[in-house]
Amino acid sequence: MLFFGICGNRVKELFFLPKIPHGKNTAIISILLQSAIERQLEILGEAARRISDDFQQENKQIPWSDIIGQRNIIAHQYEKVNQKRIWQVITVDIPNLVIELEKIIPPMPPEI
């Protein structure tokens, strides 16, 4: 269940990023923000890669291979990273992913 805590937190962090008062152009231009977003996507993809095949098959509504594939591009084929696609991921795909993950991830215990 550790994955769910890490993954859930990472997804929620990514969901928060588009709400930061920066416009689309700022996100595309800012190398620091780009790097932070890409790092979070790498972590999310690595966590997804560690999910068992059985669990992935039981939850086909989650685009596991897309999440893992995006991580592989960011980590190993960084010259192919498309910032417009990254923007779509954090503004469209991540909010949808949050909805789907909340259906299958048990709630985290309250922080002490």
N, C-alpha and C positions, 0 to 999 in steps of 0.2 A: 504493500500500500504506500510505500515511500514515494514511488513514482507519482501517484495521484496527487500527493501533497506538493511535490516539486512541480509537476506538470501543471496542476491547477493554478498555482501561484504564478508561474511563468506566463501562462495564457492570460491571466487577469492583468499582469503587468503589461503585456503587449496590448491588451484591450484598452488600457489606460493611455497609452502613448498618443493615439490620435486626438485625445481630449486635451493634451497639453496645448497651450495657446501658441501654436506655431502653425503657419499655413502650409499648404502642400509644397510650395516652392522651398520653404525653409527645410522641410524634411528631406527633400531631394538634394539640396545644396549642402547641408551641414554634414560634414564627414564624421563629426563626433556622434551626432544623432544616428546617422546611417550605421556606424560601427556598433552602437549600442543595440539598435534594432536587430541587426544581423546576428549579433552575439546571442540575443534572446531566442531568435529563430533557430540558431545552431543548437542551443541547449534543449529547446523543445523537440527538435528533430532527433537528437541523440536519445532523449527520454523516450520518444515514440519508438525508436529502433529497439529499445530494450523490452518493449511489451511483447509478451508471448504471442506466437502465431495463433494459438487457440483463442486468446482474448481478442486479437485483431479480427479473426474470422467471426467471432460472436458480435462484433461491433463494427460492421461494415459501413455504417453511416459516417464513421470518422475516416477521412482520407489519409490513412496511415502512409501509404507509399508516396503521396504528394508531400506530406510533411517531412518524411525522411529524405526524399529526393531534393527538396529545397535546402535542407541542411547540407547534403552532400555537395550541392553546387556552391553554396556559401563557403564551405570549408575547403573544398578541393579544386573548384573551377571558378574561383572568384572573379576571373575576367568575364565570366558569363552572367554575373549578377546583374539583373535588370531592376533598377531602382523604381521604375513605374510599377513593375510586378510586385516588388516588396511593399510599395504603398498600398496596392490592392489587397495584399495579404493582411496587412495590419488594419485596414479600414473596412474590409468586406469579409475576408476569410476568417480572421481571428474572432470577430463577434459571432459569426455562425458556429465556429468551433466551440466557443464558450457555451453556447446554448446546448450543443450536443454533448459536451463533456459533463455539464452539470446534471444531465440525465443519468449518467453512468458512474460518476465519481461521488463517493459518499462525502458529506460535508466534513470539513476539517474541524477538529475540536477547537473551542475558543482559546485564544492565547492567554497565557497566565500572566 
